Amino acid sequence: MIQNLPPEILYHIFHYACVDQGVTARSLSLTSRYIASVSSRFLFNTLYIPGVDRLERALRRLVPLPPHLRRVYHLFVADRDGQISPERSLSRLDQNFIHMPSSLLSQLLFLVAPTLHTLTVVVQTGLVSGILERIASTPLHYLTDLTLSFNYTRIAVSPDSHLLHTSASANLPRLRYLHIDTCHPLTTNIEPAVALVTSQAPCLTTLHVSDVLLMPGCSAVLARMLGRLPLRAQHGWVVPDDVLDAVARLPFSVREFSLQVHAGPLTIPGEVRLVERMASMDYGDGFILLPQTPKRDYQHWKEEWLARAVGSWPEEV
């Protein structure tokens, strides 16, 4: 029966059926030549790439294809397979082996940019050297959801990243949802990363920052991000004005900013109390302090990406 359907009807059916990392599309391609020709454009709609080896293999598959056969709507990229434990991935030998070069990610983003709607990048090892800049500098005009997990990883934002702010048009004009997850301080690592991405996302409405370390001065930086004056710390310590002057205010388009604090000994209780006061005072429009939760693992990010992909499946671009 399905063999008798015109390709226009099959396109419509396959568009909503092939949302499972290409499994359905590959199965359809084995049924007949007619079904294979129709389903071929859906092979890479939902693309899951765990590990640098798989990333290189995906590039070899995508580069020769014409644009209509490499339509990627939802992309998950990680620097390691989920089966590798965080403890092992931190060893020096494994860092050298599975470090994700930003140039590879840049090539992939260039290929999928015309159709990409959701992107999740999970980097558990090595430096995030150049990855943030590559994402922010790539014209991803249809991207609506961006999730960046950099746990166990040092975020490195180039000092020249401010040059992106002067671009004539935003590279992420449709981005609505941004989630950054990393167990590092808000001051030196997360705030520059947020500023870099939001400078290219004029329509961003929801910002979620999780697993944050609150070190001395973090509450003051948070206040400046919200466009407010910092609350004075218990012992009267004040963050220098030149440090606060470099903090970028969140765009006025952001309607919800949720913060989740890292549960661990490196988080300063005094800073947590200041942030709790800010949340109780409605210190910023849409600012929410979420309860601490266990650290998210690799499987969580994959399942969340698939759920968001199915929930925001786009119409034809």
C-alpha positions as CSV (number, residue, x, y, z in Angstrom):
1,M,0.0,0.0,0.0
2,I,2.7,2.5,0.9
3,Q,4.4,1.8,-2.4
4,N,1.4,3.4,-4.2
5,L,1.5,6.7,-2.2
6,P,2.9,9.7,-4.1
7,P,6.3,11.1,-2.9
8,E,4.6,14.3,-1.6
9,I,2.5,12.3,0.9
10,L,5.5,10.1,1.9
11,Y,7.6,13.2,2.5
12,H,5.0,14.5,5.0
13,I,4.8,11.1,6.8
14,F,8.6,10.6,6.9
15,H,9.2,14.2,8.1
16,Y,7.4,13.4,11.4
17,A,8.4,9.7,11.7
18,C,12.2,10.1,11.3
19,V,13.0,11.6,14.6
20,D,15.1,8.8,16.2
21,Q,18.7,9.5,15.2
22,G,18.2,8.1,11.7
23,V,17.1,4.6,12.8
24,T,13.7,4.8,11.1
25,A,15.1,6.4,7.9
26,R,17.8,3.7,7.6
27,S,15.1,1.0,8.1
28,L,13.0,2.6,5.4
29,S,15.9,2.7,3.0
30,L,16.1,-1.1,3.1
31,T,12.5,-1.7,2.0
32,S,12.6,-0.8,-1.7
33,R,14.3,1.5,-4.1
34,Y,11.3,3.9,-4.2
35,I,11.0,4.2,-0.4
36,A,14.8,4.5,-0.2
37,S,14.9,7.4,-2.6
38,V,12.1,9.2,-0.7
39,S,13.5,8.6,2.8
40,S,17.1,9.4,1.9
41,R,16.7,13.1,2.7
42,F,15.7,12.2,6.3
43,L,18.8,10.0,7.2
44,F,20.5,12.9,9.0
45,N,17.5,14.9,10.3
46,T,18.4,13.9,13.9
47,L,22.2,13.5,14.2
48,Y,23.8,12.0,17.3
49,I,27.7,12.1,17.3
50,P,29.4,10.8,20.5
51,G,33.1,11.1,20.2
52,V,35.7,12.6,18.0
53,D,36.1,9.5,15.8
54,R,32.3,9.6,15.1
55,L,32.6,13.3,14.3
56,E,35.3,12.7,11.7
57,R,33.2,9.9,10.2
58,A,30.1,12.1,10.0
59,L,32.1,14.8,8.2
60,R,33.3,12.2,5.7
61,R,29.6,11.2,5.1
62,L,28.2,14.7,4.9
63,V,30.7,16.6,2.8
64,P,30.1,14.8,-0.5
65,L,26.3,15.0,-0.2
66,P,24.2,17.7,-1.9
67,P,22.5,20.2,0.5
68,H,19.0,18.6,0.2
69,L,20.4,15.2,1.5
70,R,22.2,16.7,4.6
71,R,19.3,18.5,6.2
72,V,20.1,18.2,9.9
73,Y,17.5,19.7,12.2
74,H,18.7,18.3,15.6
75,L,22.4,17.8,16.4
76,F,24.1,16.3,19.5
77,V,27.9,16.4,19.6
78,A,30.1,15.1,22.4
79,D,33.8,14.6,22.8
80,R,33.5,11.1,24.2
81,D,31.1,8.2,24.2
82,G,28.8,8.0,27.2
83,Q,30.2,4.7,28.2
84,I,33.5,6.3,29.3
85,S,33.5,7.3,32.9
86,P,34.3,10.9,33.9
87,E,37.2,9.7,36.0
88,R,38.9,7.9,33.1
89,S,38.2,10.8,30.7
90,L,40.2,13.1,33.0
91,S,43.4,11.2,32.6
92,R,46.1,12.8,30.6
93,L,46.3,10.0,28.1
94,D,42.6,10.1,27.3
95,Q,42.6,13.9,27.1
96,N,45.2,13.8,24.3
97,F,43.2,11.1,22.5
98,I,39.7,12.4,22.5
99,H,40.2,16.2,22.7
100,M,37.7,17.8,20.3
101,P,39.3,20.3,17.9
102,S,37.2,23.3,17.4
103,S,38.0,23.2,13.7
104,L,36.1,19.9,13.3
105,L,33.0,21.3,15.0
106,S,33.3,24.4,12.9
107,Q,33.2,22.3,9.7
108,L,30.2,20.4,10.9
109,L,28.3,23.6,11.9
110,F,29.0,25.1,8.5
111,L,27.5,22.1,6.8
112,V,24.3,21.9,8.9
113,A,23.8,25.6,9.5
114,P,21.1,26.1,6.9
115,T,18.6,23.9,8.6
116,L,19.8,23.4,12.2
117,H,17.1,24.0,14.9
118,T,18.5,22.4,18.2
119,L,22.1,21.9,19.2
120,T,23.6,20.2,22.2
121,V,27.4,20.1,22.8
122,V,28.8,18.1,25.7
123,V,32.5,18.5,26.3
124,Q,33.8,16.6,29.4
125,T,37.6,16.7,28.8
126,G,40.3,19.3,27.9
127,L,39.8,23.0,27.2
128,V,36.8,24.4,25.5
129,S,39.2,26.2,23.3
130,G,37.5,28.0,20.5
131,I,34.3,26.0,20.7
132,L,32.2,28.9,22.1
133,E,33.6,31.3,19.5
134,R,32.9,28.9,16.6
135,I,29.3,28.5,17.7
136,A,28.7,32.2,18.2
137,S,30.4,33.2,14.9
138,T,28.6,30.7,12.7
139,P,25.3,32.0,11.1
140,L,22.8,29.6,12.6
141,H,19.7,31.4,11.5
142,Y,17.2,28.7,12.4
143,L,18.7,27.6,15.7
144,T,16.1,28.0,18.5
145,D,17.6,25.8,21.3
146,L,21.2,25.6,22.4
147,T,22.6,23.5,25.3
148,L,26.3,23.6,26.3
149,S,27.5,21.2,29.0
150,F,31.1,21.8,30.0
151,N,31.4,19.9,33.3
152,Y,35.0,18.9,34.3
153,T,36.1,21.4,31.6
154,R,37.7,24.8,31.7
155,I,35.8,27.3,29.7
156,A,38.2,29.4,27.6
157,V,36.7,32.6,26.0
158,S,39.1,34.4,23.7
159,P,40.0,38.0,24.6
160,D,39.1,38.9,21.0
161,S,35.6,37.5,21.3
162,H,34.3,41.0,21.8
163,L,34.8,41.6,18.1
164,L,31.8,39.5,17.4
165,H,29.6,42.2,19.1
166,T,30.3,44.6,16.3
167,S,28.9,42.3,13.5
168,A,26.3,43.9,11.3
169,S,23.7,41.1,11.9
170,A,23.2,38.5,14.7
171,N,24.4,35.0,14.0
172,L,21.7,33.5,16.2
173,P,18.6,35.6,15.4
174,R,16.0,32.9,16.3
175,L,17.7,31.5,19.5
176,R,15.1,31.4,22.3
177,Y,16.5,28.9,24.8
178,L,20.1,28.8,26.2
179,H,21.3,26.3,28.8
180,I,25.0,26.4,30.0
181,D,26.1,23.8,32.5
182,T,29.5,23.8,34.1
183,C,31.0,23.5,37.6
184,H,33.0,26.7,37.4
185,P,32.7,30.2,38.9
186,L,30.1,32.6,37.5
187,T,32.7,35.4,37.5
188,T,35.6,34.3,35.4
189,N,34.1,31.6,33.3
190,I,30.3,31.6,32.9
191,E,29.6,35.3,32.6
192,P,31.9,35.8,29.6
193,A,30.4,32.7,27.9
194,V,26.9,34.0,28.5
195,A,27.8,37.4,27.2
196,L,29.4,35.9,24.1
197,V,26.4,33.9,23.1
198,T,23.7,36.5,24.1
199,S,25.5,39.1,22.0
200,Q,24.4,37.1,18.9
201,A,20.9,36.2,20.2
202,P,18.7,39.3,20.2
203,C,15.5,37.2,20.7
204,L,16.7,35.1,23.6
205,T,13.9,34.6,26.2
206,T,15.1,31.8,28.5
207,L,18.5,31.4,30.1
208,H,19.3,28.5,32.3
209,V,22.7,28.3,34.0
210,S,23.3,25.2,36.1
211,D,26.0,23.6,38.4
212,V,27.5,27.0,39.1
213,L,30.3,27.6,41.7
214,L,29.6,30.7,43.8
215,M,33.0,32.1,44.8
216,P,33.6,35.6,46.4
217,G,32.2,38.2,44.1
218,C,29.8,36.0,42.2
219,S,26.7,37.5,43.7
220,A,27.9,41.0,42.6
221,V,28.5,39.8,39.1
222,L,25.1,38.3,39.0
223,A,23.5,41.5,40.2
224,R,25.3,43.4,37.4
225,M,24.1,40.9,34.9
226,L,20.6,41.6,36.1
227,G,21.2,45.3,35.8
228,R,21.0,45.9,39.6
229,L,23.4,47.2,42.3
230,P,25.2,44.4,44.2
231,L,24.2,43.6,47.7
232,R,26.9,44.2,50.3
233,A,28.6,41.0,51.6
234,Q,28.5,40.1,55.3
235,H,32.1,41.3,55.9
236,G,31.8,44.4,53.8
237,W,34.0,43.1,50.9
238,V,33.2,44.9,47.6
239,V,34.1,43.9,44.1
240,P,36.2,46.5,42.4
241,D,34.3,48.8,40.0
242,D,36.6,48.0,37.0
243,V,35.7,44.3,37.4
244,L,31.9,45.0,37.5
245,D,32.2,47.5,34.6
246,A,33.3,44.6,32.3
247,V,30.2,42.6,33.1
248,A,27.6,42.6,30.3
249,R,24.0,43.1,31.2
250,L,21.6,40.4,30.1
251,P,19.5,41.4,27.0
252,F,16.1,42.9,27.8
253,S,14.6,40.1,25.7
254,V,15.4,37.5,28.5
255,R,12.2,36.9,30.4
256,E,13.4,34.0,32.6
257,F,16.9,33.5,34.1
258,S,17.2,30.4,36.2
259,L,20.3,29.6,38.3
260,Q,21.3,26.3,39.8
261,V,24.2,26.3,42.3
262,H,26.8,23.5,42.5
263,A,26.4,21.3,45.5
264,G,29.9,21.0,46.9
265,P,32.6,22.4,49.3
266,L,33.9,24.9,46.7
267,T,30.6,26.9,46.9
268,I,30.9,29.7,49.5
269,P,27.9,29.7,51.9
270,G,28.0,33.5,52.2
271,E,27.6,34.0,48.4
272,V,24.7,31.4,48.4
273,R,22.9,33.5,51.1
274,L,23.3,36.7,49.0
275,V,21.9,35.0,45.9
276,E,19.0,33.6,48.0
277,R,18.3,37.1,49.2
278,M,18.3,38.4,45.6
279,A,15.9,35.7,44.6
280,S,13.5,36.4,47.5
281,M,13.6,40.1,46.7
282,D,12.7,39.6,43.0
283,Y,16.0,41.2,42.4
284,G,15.7,40.8,38.6
285,D,12.9,40.4,36.2
286,G,12.3,36.6,35.8
287,F,15.3,35.6,38.0
288,I,14.7,32.2,39.6
289,L,17.1,30.3,42.0
290,L,16.5,26.6,41.5
291,P,17.1,23.9,44.2
292,Q,20.4,22.0,44.0
293,T,20.2,18.7,42.2
294,P,22.6,15.8,41.6
295,K,25.1,16.4,38.8
296,R,23.6,15.6,35.4
297,D,25.3,12.7,33.6
298,Y,25.8,12.0,29.9
299,Q,22.6,10.0,29.5
300,H,20.6,13.0,30.9
301,W,21.9,15.3,28.2
302,K,21.1,12.8,25.5
303,E,17.6,12.2,26.7
304,E,16.9,15.9,27.2
305,W,18.1,16.6,23.6
306,L,15.9,13.9,22.1
307,A,12.9,15.2,24.1
308,R,13.4,18.8,22.9
309,A,14.0,17.6,19.4
310,V,10.7,15.7,19.3
311,G,8.9,18.6,21.0
312,S,10.1,21.2,18.5
313,W,10.2,19.3,15.3
314,P,10.3,22.0,12.6
315,E,8.3,22.4,9.4
316,E,10.2,22.2,6.2
317,V,12.9,24.9,5.9
